[in-house]
Amino acid sequence: MIRFLEPWWLLAIVPVLVIAGAYVWRQLHKRQYAMKFTNVDLLRHLVPRGLGAKRHFAAGAFLASLAVLAMGMARPSVDTKEPLERATVMLAIDVSLSMQAADVAPTRIDAAKQAAKDFVRQLPEGYNLGLVTFAKAANVKVSPMKDRAPVLAEIDALQLAEATATGEAVYACLDAIRGVPTDGANELPPARIVLLSDGYRTYGRSIEEAAASASAANIPVSTIAFGTDEGVVRINNQTQRVPVDRQSLQRLAESTKGLFYEAATAEELKQVYKDMGSSIGYRTKPREVTQWYVGAALLFALAAAGLSLLWTSRLP
């Protein structure tokens, strides 16, 4: 989409419109001159055949070149995505016992592992990537680094445990991000937390406290509510329902300016990660395309000159 960095310069089109209006008025009010000439055959040879509508083509191309040049003065631009330097992504995966539910084939945890590995592989190599797992406690399994092999290995080795400390997972990610080398910068690297969970927080600091800390650090937390409300697990020989806490995860994402997703199948989870991978670590930056407009104006001007020379043997 084209937008203009200095839109007030679009006022330069006004004089072009005035000239165009004057041209149209002149054509509509052109005086007809009568001339007495007795030798009609000689007159037919002296006066060239009329150009008809073609006589307006050169003028139209000339006015178009002026209009495009006027728009070029407003510095037209298009939005482009460019990778953020020092971008850091922290992946936080829920490893509570509810993740053994089989409502997502083959199980929630197995589907989450495969989708997470696909996500890791598609992230640009220049990004720092870290991994946090959380159940009753949150643990930084891999500190942010550019090497993907340790993250992939830890995802394969995930082990389930009791409880769900969602808030602690956010705090652990924030601590890991603060540990990224500054490389001479005076602020934290551009970062995002991607948190996958399937259940309600049962341990540790609240999600609201974690959201406030992430917001203060200006680090969005994008959340994925994974699983269905029909999920069940057997714990201590008892069958327990393990529905998904969508509301808390959505509030966490919205309050930190992150994104909220729901995934009820392995394929949906893969698509969520794919969508995230196309946006994480990028910023939208306007790229000026004034040269496009100058080039178009030049083409119109050349067309006007060529048509004028062809049909009238003079420049417009």
Secondary structure, 3 states (H helix, E strand, C coil): CEEECCHHHHHHHHHHHHHHHHHHHHHHCCCCCCCCCCCHHHHHHHCCCCCHHHHHHHHHHHHHHHHHHHHHCCCEEEEEEEECCCCEEEEEEECEHHHHCCCCCCCHHHHHHHHHHHHHHHCCCCCEEEEEEECCCEEEEEEEECCCHHHHHHHHCCCCECCCCHHHHHHHHHHHHHCCCCCCCCCCCCEEEEEEECCCCCCCCCHHHHHHHHHHCCCCEEEEEECCCCCEEEECCEEEECCCCHHHHHHHHHHCCCCEEEECCHHHHHHHHHHHHCCCCEEEEEEECHHHHHHHHHHHHHHHHHHHHHHHCCCC
